[in-house]
Amino acid sequence: MAEVFISYRHVSPDQNLADELSKFLQGQNVSCFRDREILIGQNWVQMIEKELRACQCFVCFRQACGTLVQKRAVIQDSRTMSAN
């Protein structure tokens, strides 16, 4: 299971921000889950629920009406997460 669950709309800028965050976290040895990892034929509802319940951190990128409403990412230091 991933340490960080990243939720985002599949449009710019949310998708681009999710890509950047995922790359950064993976470079810090922090595992991430995004729905892109769900394969055709997998039970996506079950997989998302399982990943959500298991993650240590949830990040949500949200854009509304073409305006950046709020962008927050709460990221714990990977050493802190692995200590838990």
C-alpha positions as CSV (number, residue, x, y, z in Angstrom):
1,M,0.0,0.0,0.0
2,A,1.1,3.5,-0.7
3,E,2.0,6.1,1.9
4,V,0.4,9.0,0.0
5,F,-2.9,8.9,-1.9
6,I,-3.1,11.6,-4.5
7,S,-6.6,12.6,-5.7
8,Y,-7.0,15.0,-8.7
9,R,-9.1,15.9,-11.7
10,H,-7.7,14.6,-14.9
11,V,-7.4,18.1,-16.4
12,S,-4.7,20.8,-16.2
13,P,-3.5,22.2,-13.9
14,D,-4.5,19.5,-11.4
15,Q,-3.1,16.6,-13.4
16,N,0.2,18.4,-13.9
17,L,0.5,19.2,-10.2
18,A,-0.3,15.6,-9.3
19,D,2.4,14.4,-11.7
20,E,5.0,16.8,-10.2
21,L,4.1,15.8,-6.7
22,S,4.2,12.1,-7.4
23,K,7.7,12.4,-9.1
24,F,9.0,14.5,-6.2
25,L,7.7,12.1,-3.5
26,Q,9.0,9.0,-5.3
27,G,12.4,10.7,-5.5
28,Q,12.2,11.0,-1.7
29,N,11.4,7.3,-1.5
30,V,7.8,8.0,-0.5
31,S,5.3,5.7,-2.2
32,C,2.3,7.2,-3.9
33,F,-1.0,6.0,-5.3
34,R,-2.9,7.6,-8.2
35,D,-5.8,6.0,-10.0
36,R,-3.5,5.7,-13.1
37,E,-2.1,2.6,-11.5
38,I,-5.5,0.7,-11.8
39,L,-5.4,-1.8,-14.6
40,I,-8.2,-2.6,-16.9
41,G,-10.3,-5.3,-15.4
42,Q,-9.4,-4.5,-11.8
43,N,-12.2,-3.7,-9.3
44,W,-11.4,0.1,-9.2
45,V,-13.8,0.9,-6.4
46,Q,-12.3,-1.8,-4.1
47,M,-8.8,-0.8,-5.0
48,I,-9.4,2.9,-4.3
49,E,-11.1,2.2,-1.0
50,K,-8.2,-0.2,0.0
51,E,-5.6,2.5,-0.8
52,L,-7.5,5.3,0.9
53,R,-7.8,3.2,4.1
54,A,-4.2,2.3,4.1
55,C,-2.5,5.6,3.2
56,Q,-0.8,7.8,5.8
57,C,-1.5,11.0,3.9
58,F,-4.2,12.2,1.5
59,V,-3.6,14.9,-1.0
60,C,-6.4,16.5,-3.1
61,F,-5.9,18.9,-5.9
62,R,-9.1,20.7,-6.9
63,Q,-9.9,23.4,-9.4
64,A,-13.3,24.9,-9.8
65,C,-14.7,27.2,-12.5
66,G,-11.3,27.7,-14.1
67,T,-9.9,29.3,-11.0
68,L,-7.4,27.8,-8.6
69,V,-9.5,27.5,-5.5
70,Q,-7.2,25.7,-3.1
71,K,-4.0,23.6,-3.4
72,R,-2.9,21.9,-0.3
73,A,-0.4,19.1,0.1
74,V,0.3,17.8,3.6
75,I,3.5,15.7,3.4
76,Q,5.2,14.2,6.3
77,D,8.9,13.6,6.2
78,S,9.5,10.0,4.9
79,R,11.5,9.2,8.1
80,T,8.5,10.2,10.2
81,M,6.1,8.1,8.1
82,S,8.4,5.0,8.2
83,A,8.8,5.3,12.0
84,N,5.0,4.9,12.4
